């Protein structure tokens, strides 16, 4: 499968195979069937939708799965270490809304950018890289690199230090594009992305040839040893959806050969 078809497949799968879509489809189809000769099937569909919601939204299933992803890579101890470069992945800005409103609109992954700025100031000699193009299925609108360039400039980061890679539409393209662009050799690089996304990102970057250190940010669960998983009402189906997306991405990346490991782990 070439890059364009793979990009299309992942976007469609994200929309139509997500737990949110499955739940809403079962709910509405079940309700509609109640008014037909297949009313029993409608009741069954509604019952399945209810059980699905309890199992994956009310119970802490999603939180446990997200926590498993987030605990895979720890925040590294960088004391006394020379850092040659820092890469941050896109996904923190709403490009279309930013363009429409004339100001930078951040999304829930904003910690990727704020922590990147902090590290940029801690390591003034490090090469700085942002990677992110147009991740929308339409392929239209400003690139993430353009909006992020504006954000960095507005908060006072010297954008002249930052290399903006603006062609990548997803993580696998970010890994290959940055490796081709920078051709790193025997250097200490950091990779910044959301902790739940880090296992897949590390697998893809290592598969592209990178030797890189994970620097996870944007946590949504405490460490496992400090976590008390409880019931949630009205429920957190989005947590389960996010976890399924990442685990499915891990499996697809491994099956395609983009990642050498099904569930990448820290290397010695």
BANUDO-680475 format. One line per field, with one value per residue (C-alpha): residue in one letter; x, y, z. Coordinates in pm, whole numbers, plus 50000, padded with zeros to 5 digits. Example, Ala and Ser with C-alpha at 12.3 -4.5 7.8 and 13.67 -1.06 7.14 Angstrom:
<atoms>
residuo	(A:S)
X	(51230:51367)
Y	(49550:49894)
Z	(50780:50714)
</atoms>
This chain:
<atoms>
residuo	(X:X:X:X:X:X:X:X:X:X:X:X:X:X:X:X:X:X:X:X:X:X:X:X:X:X:X:X:X:X:X:X:X:X:X:X:X:X:X:X:X:X:X:X:X:X:X:X:X:X:X:X:X:X:X:X:X:X:X:X:X:X:X:X:X:X:X:X:X:X:X:X:X:X:X:X:X:X:X:X:X:X:X:X:X:X:X:X:X:X:X:X:X:X:X:X:X:X:X:X:X:X:X:X:X:X:X:X:X:X:X:X:X:X:X:X:X:X:X:X:X:X:X:X:X:X:X:X:X:X:X:X:X:X:X:X:X:X:X:X:X:X:X:X:X:X:X:X:X:X:X:X:X:X:X:X:X:X:X:X:X:X:X:X:X:X:X:X:X:X:X:X:X:X:X:X:X:X:X:X:X:X:X:X:X:X:X:X:X:X:X:X:X:X:X:X:X:X:X:X:X:X:X:X:X:X:X:X:X:X:X:X:X:X:X:X:X:X:X:X:X:X:X:X:X:X:X:X:X:X:X:X:X:X:X:X:X:X:X:X:X:X:X:X:X:X:X:X:X:X:X:X:X:X:X:X:X:X:X:X:X:X:X:X:X:X:X:X)
X	(50000:50153:50169:49856:49638:49771:49693:49339:49290:49398:49175:48868:48936:48971:48625:48423:48583:48615:48426:48234:48103:48017:47826:47628:47549:47421:47217:47043:46993:46846:46607:46500:46437:46192:45938:45969:45891:46248:46171:46336:46655:46628:46599:46902:47099:47007:47104:47440:47499:47423:47654:47923:47898:47912:48207:48419:48305:48168:48418:48782:48875:48992:49192:49370:49461:49579:49781:49950:50058:50165:50376:50568:50833:50945:51056:51435:51688:51889:52116:52462:52379:52453:52146:52221:51865:51498:51208:50846:50556:50256:49901:49880:49707:49372:49497:49162:49021:49349:49324:48955:48999:49330:49502:49665:49411:49569:49426:49449:49806:49947:50202:50403:50475:50511:50757:50947:50991:51116:51372:51476:51572:51746:51956:52041:52288:52047:51902:51526:51280:50903:50738:50381:50213:49844:49692:49339:49181:49092:49458:49356:49438:49755:50020:50075:50429:50296:50061:50324:50580:50335:50285:50657:50717:50437:50562:50918:51103:51369:51209:51538:51662:51376:51370:51008:50930:50594:50524:50446:50080:50123:50383:50542:50603:50742:50991:51114:51108:51309:51563:51617:51634:51878:52070:52171:52494:52601:52401:52171:51821:51498:51152:50859:50504:50205:50283:50000:50136:50499:50515:50392:50605:50921:50856:50813:51116:51336:51201:51302:51660:51656:51839:51641:51534:51166:51053:50681:50451:50076:49977:49611:49659:49878:50152:50009:50131:49950:49631:49299:49074:48712:48379:48304:47971:47850:48147:48471:48430:48688:48957:48876:48861:49204:49351:49203:49337:49689:49685:49540:49812:50078:49944:49919:50268:50412:50223:50337:50697:50721:50796:51013:50819:50450:50475:50803:50984:51278:51615:51920)
Y	(50000:50331:50636:50805:50495:50427:50783:50751:50413:50540:50846:50647:50378:50643:50776:50462:50198:50409:50300:50629:50556:50194:50303:50579:50351:50073:50323:50491:50176:50001:50287:50298:49923:49953:50096:49817:49447:49393:49545:49252:49317:49682:49592:49365:49645:49888:49632:49573:49949:49986:49701:49840:50183:50043:49816:50072:50413:50373:50108:50230:50016:50312:50461:50130:50095:50457:50412:50107:50320:50617:50410:50237:50511:50711:51073:51049:51188:51432:51553:51622:51487:51666:51700:51747:51782:51784:51678:51755:51600:51794:51750:52042:52305:52332:52464:52540:52720:52908:53030:53120:53311:53476:53350:53027:52777:52501:52152:51911:51812:52162:52028:51898:52257:52411:52144:52179:52552:52478:52228:52465:52718:52459:52339:52651:52461:52185:52158:52211:52041:52059:51812:51841:51916:51890:51596:51654:51412:51705:51801:52167:52446:52577:52333:52262:52389:52730:52768:52638:52881:53159:53020:52992:53342:53492:53338:53451:53144:53222:53056:53093:52802:52574:52355:52321:52000:52072:51770:51490:51393:51132:50990:50745:51026:51245:50972:50920:51287:51404:51125:51211:51583:51558:51234:51206:51022:50934:51216:51241:51331:51366:51287:51477:51358:51264:50980:50764:50810:50750:50368:50393:50700:50535:50220:50423:50645:50346:50173:50478:50451:50686:50623:50854:50904:50923:51232:51177:51467:51541:51279:51208:50938:50921:50654:50304:50275:50599:50526:50422:50326:50414:50415:50721:50886:50990:50798:50847:50671:50907:50747:50405:50541:50700:50378:50163:50403:50375:49996:49952:50183:49973:49657:49810:49964:49625:49435:49685:49654:50021:49918:49623:49558:49515:49709:49905:49937:50147:50025:49998)
Z	(50000:49893:50118:49979:50010:50358:50464:50324:50494:50835:50816:50711:50971:51240:51153:51081:51304:51616:51932:51923:51574:51663:51974:51802:51506:51732:51933:51640:51436:51739:51803:51436:51429:51722:51480:51225:51212:51340:51681:51863:51670:51767:52136:52098:51934:52212:52474:52310:52288:52659:52758:52528:52692:53045:52965:52784:52910:53264:53372:53372:53068:52863:53151:53213:52846:52819:53136:52985:52689:52900:53140:52859:52834:53137:53130:53087:53332:53123:53401:53265:52919:52595:52378:52009:51884:51980:51758:51840:51651:51528:51648:51891:51678:51503:51171:51008:51312:51356:50998:51030:51358:51279:51593:51704:51838:52046:52096:52387:52299:52363:52613:52317:52220:52564:52681:52354:52421:52774:52646:52369:52634:52851:52557:52353:52134:52034:51684:51703:51469:51432:51194:51074:50742:50654:50837:50709:50465:50237:50207:50227:50467:50631:50744:51111:51061:50953:51251:51494:51350:51436:51789:51861:51731:51942:52268:52211:52084:51825:51522:51338:51548:51443:51133:51018:50827:50664:50440:50687:50714:50985:51223:50982:50734:51012:51101:50746:50645:50943:50907:50541:50622:50913:50854:51221:51305:51659:51812:52113:51997:52194:52058:52210:52172:52388:52628:52493:52141:52235:52189:51830:51757:51890:51688:51370:51432:51511:51200:50994:51121:51418:51743:51963:52326:52415:52605:52673:52760:52771:53028:53104:53373:53685:53715:53763:54123:54211:54022:54172:53883:53950:53771:53560:53498:53246:53110:52921:52589:52442:52661:52522:52166:52204:52341:52063:51801:51940:51985:51636:51504:51678:51515:51168:51193:51289:51019:50754:50867:50964:51322:51423:51745:51811:52139:52136:52468:52593:52472:52704)
</atoms>
